Amino acid sequence: MTIAVLPFQCLGEASGLFEYADGFSSELVTGLSRVPAFSVIAWQSSAQVSGRASDAAQSAADLNARFGPTGTLRLVDGRMRIEPQLIAAASRPWISAERYDLDMSNAVSAQDDIIAGIILILKYEA
């Protein structure tokens, strides 16, 4: 199964949020690439295509990927809200959408749990 991790978008202008979004996307690629059944397209390739396409499903389809994990990040009352979404490229529906509110002091460690959840959903879809 081919997967193209698409960039997570930052909602708002919070300092450091863009770097965290890029880091989260990179960590997601790393986590997915550890699953032998997954073929993961390089994050830089996904980012280039995503900037040209009109939507996430089209970006994933342009990369010949079956799925395109993407999402948003924003700061809400001193906490980070991450909303990952899993989109099927061919049929365009959202397979999954979640919402996580993280304390900034443990946001990096919490991303491992979020990534594990995304992997579990993709394994189920395989």
C-alpha positions in Angstrom: 0.0 0.0 0.0 1.4 3.4 -1.0 1.0 6.3 1.3 1.8 10.0 0.8 2.1 11.9 4.0 0.8 15.4 3.1 1.8 18.5 5.0 -0.1 19.4 8.2 -1.4 23.0 7.9 -1.0 25.5 10.7 -4.1 27.5 11.7 -2.9 30.7 13.2 0.4 32.5 13.5 1.8 30.9 16.7 5.6 30.9 17.0 7.1 27.5 16.4 4.0 25.9 15.1 5.2 25.6 11.5 8.4 23.8 12.7 6.3 21.4 14.8 4.0 20.7 11.8 6.9 19.9 9.6 8.5 17.7 12.4 5.2 15.9 12.9 4.9 15.1 9.2 8.5 13.9 9.2 7.9 11.7 12.3 4.8 10.3 10.6 6.8 9.3 7.5 9.3 7.6 9.8 6.7 5.7 11.7 4.8 4.6 8.6 8.1 3.5 6.9 8.7 1.0 9.7 5.6 -1.0 8.6 6.8 -3.5 5.9 3.4 -3.5 4.2 3.6 0.3 3.6 5.4 2.0 0.8 5.8 5.6 1.9 6.5 8.4 -0.5 9.2 10.9 0.6 7.8 13.8 2.6 9.5 16.4 0.4 7.8 15.0 -2.7 4.5 15.1 -1.0 5.0 18.7 0.1 5.9 19.8 -3.5 2.8 18.1 -5.0 0.5 19.3 -2.2 1.4 22.9 -2.9 0.2 22.6 -6.5 -3.0 20.5 -6.0 -6.4 21.8 -5.1 -7.1 19.2 -2.3 -5.4 16.5 -0.3 -7.1 13.6 -2.2 -5.8 15.1 -5.5 -2.3 15.5 -4.0 -2.3 11.8 -2.9 -3.6 10.7 -6.3 -1.0 12.7 -8.2 1.6 10.8 -6.2 -0.1 7.4 -7.1 -0.7 6.9 -3.4 -3.7 5.0 -2.0 -4.0 7.2 1.2 -2.9 10.6 2.2 -2.7 11.4 5.9 -2.9 15.1 6.5 -4.4 17.5 9.1 -4.2 20.7 10.9 -2.4 22.1 14.0 -3.3 25.2 16.1 -2.8 26.6 19.5 -5.9 26.9 21.7 -5.6 28.4 25.2 -2.0 27.4 25.5 -2.6 23.9 24.3 -1.9 22.4 20.9 -4.8 20.9 19.0 -3.8 18.4 16.3 -6.5 17.1 14.0 -5.1 14.3 11.8 -7.2 13.1 8.9 -6.8 10.1 6.7 -8.0 10.5 3.1 -8.5 7.9 0.4 -7.0 9.2 -2.9 -9.2 7.4 -5.3 -12.7 7.8 -3.8 -11.9 11.0 -1.8 -13.7 10.2 1.4 -12.2 10.8 4.8 -11.4 7.4 6.3 -10.7 8.9 9.7 -10.5 12.2 11.5 -9.5 12.7 15.1 -8.9 15.5 17.4 -6.2 15.7 20.1 -5.6 18.5 22.6 -2.0 18.4 23.9 -0.2 20.1 26.8 2.7 21.8 25.2 5.1 20.3 27.8 4.4 16.8 26.4 3.4 17.5 22.8 6.4 15.8 21.3 5.9 12.5 23.3 2.2 12.6 22.6 2.8 12.6 18.9 4.1 8.9 19.2 0.6 7.9 20.4 -1.1 9.8 17.6 1.2 8.3 14.9 0.5 4.8 16.4 -3.2 5.4 16.0 -2.8 6.5 12.4 -0.7 3.3 11.7 -3.4 1.2 13.3 -6.1 2.6 11.1 -4.0 2.2 7.9 -3.2 -1.4 8.8 -7.0 -2.0 9.2 -7.5 -0.5 5.7 -4.8 -2.6 4.1 
